[in-house]
Amino acid sequence: MRTLSDLPLGKRARIGRVCLKDAMGRRLSELGFLPGSEVACLLVSPLGDPRAYQICDTLIALRGRDARHIELDEFPEKGVNAP
């Protein structure tokens, strides 16, 4: 299973499942990280962690340890600017 932390820079995918049941899982849901939502990796910090993801017209930075708990349904080869 591919996770959000595997999503390459400039690519987009659809969220399949958020595997956190604690406060962080609730916070991610409130921010729009829900099954079926489309997410794109837009920025990567110089050391590779955290990364910034666009979801619901918002840019959100997540650490790799949190992004690993978000499973992806689709992992298309299209870039962020693809139609």
C-alpha positions, 0 to 999 in steps of 0.5 A: 500500500502506498502512503502519502509519504511516498507521493513524489513532488508534483504528483497528485493522488486520492486518499484511501484511508487515514489510519490514525484514531487519536487526536492527530487522526481527528485533526487530519480529518478536520483539515480535509484528509478524508477518503476520496479527497485529492491531495498533491505534494507541492513542496519538500523541505531541504532535508526532505521532511516535512512536506507541504501538501495541497488539499481542499485549496489549502497548503498543509505541511506534514511530517513523514511520520504522520503522512505514513498513516495516510493510505492512497487509493490512486497513485497516477502518473499525472503531475499537479498541473495536468488536466 
